[in-house]
Amino acid sequence: MKLLNMQISFKLQAKKKDFQAASDADGDVRNAILQVTAAVWRCIGEAAVKRIFAQIAEDKIKLDKVKSIILFWKFAVSTVFS
């Protein structure tokens, strides 16, 4: 049980840091965290990502950026493998 509590605590701390990074002044940092969010989205789906990264999901600009990254990846993969 102690290990489970540590994992949950770590995940909550990581979420807070991720959201702070998404609001960073450096565009490369913001873009990197949005790419990570897009990668997680592709792995576990939209509904789960919106729960985990609620603050990013509530920001329309950031959410649109994540969706555009996913579309770019889909286009890039379909172009390479066609």
C-alpha positions as CSV (number, residue, x, y, z in Angstrom):
1,M,0.0,0.0,0.0
2,K,2.9,2.3,0.8
3,L,4.3,1.8,-2.7
4,L,0.9,2.6,-4.3
5,N,0.7,5.9,-2.3
6,M,4.2,6.8,-3.4
7,Q,3.3,6.2,-7.1
8,I,0.1,8.3,-6.8
9,S,2.0,11.1,-5.1
10,F,4.7,11.0,-7.8
11,K,2.1,11.1,-10.6
12,L,0.3,14.1,-9.0
13,Q,3.6,16.0,-8.6
14,A,4.6,15.2,-12.2
15,K,1.2,16.5,-13.5
16,K,1.7,19.8,-11.7
17,K,5.3,20.2,-13.1
18,D,4.0,19.2,-16.6
19,F,1.4,21.9,-16.5
20,Q,3.9,24.5,-15.3
21,A,6.2,23.5,-18.2
22,A,3.3,24.0,-20.7
23,S,3.2,27.6,-19.5
24,D,6.9,28.1,-19.7
25,A,8.3,31.3,-21.4
26,D,10.5,29.3,-23.7
27,G,8.7,28.1,-26.7
28,D,10.8,25.0,-27.1
29,V,9.9,23.9,-23.6
30,R,6.2,24.5,-24.3
31,N,6.4,22.6,-27.5
32,A,8.2,19.6,-25.9
33,I,5.6,19.2,-23.2
34,L,2.8,19.4,-25.7
35,Q,4.5,16.8,-27.8
36,V,4.7,14.5,-24.7
37,T,1.0,15.1,-24.1
38,A,0.3,14.2,-27.7
39,A,2.3,11.0,-27.4
40,V,0.4,10.0,-24.2
41,W,-2.8,10.9,-26.1
42,R,-1.9,8.4,-28.8
43,C,-1.2,5.7,-26.3
44,I,-4.1,6.0,-23.9
45,G,-6.7,8.0,-25.7
46,E,-8.4,11.4,-25.5
47,A,-10.6,10.9,-22.5
48,A,-7.8,9.7,-20.3
49,V,-5.5,12.5,-21.3
50,K,-8.1,15.1,-20.6
51,R,-8.5,13.7,-17.1
52,I,-4.7,13.5,-16.5
53,F,-3.8,16.8,-18.1
54,A,-7.0,18.6,-17.2
55,Q,-5.3,22.1,-17.2
56,I,-3.9,21.6,-20.7
57,A,-7.2,20.2,-21.9
58,E,-9.1,23.2,-20.6
59,D,-6.8,25.6,-22.5
60,K,-8.2,25.7,-26.1
61,I,-4.9,26.9,-27.6
62,K,-2.8,24.2,-26.0
63,L,-5.4,21.5,-26.8
64,D,-5.5,22.6,-30.4
65,K,-1.7,22.5,-30.6
66,V,-1.7,18.9,-29.2
67,K,-4.3,17.9,-31.8
68,S,-2.3,19.5,-34.6
69,I,0.8,17.6,-33.5
70,I,-1.2,14.3,-33.6
71,L,-2.5,15.2,-37.1
72,F,1.1,16.0,-38.2
73,W,2.3,12.6,-37.0
74,K,-0.5,10.8,-38.7
75,F,0.3,12.6,-42.0
76,A,4.0,12.0,-41.6
77,V,3.5,8.3,-41.0
78,S,1.0,7.9,-43.9
79,T,3.4,9.7,-46.2
80,V,6.4,7.6,-45.2
81,F,4.6,4.3,-45.5
82,S,2.6,4.9,-48.6
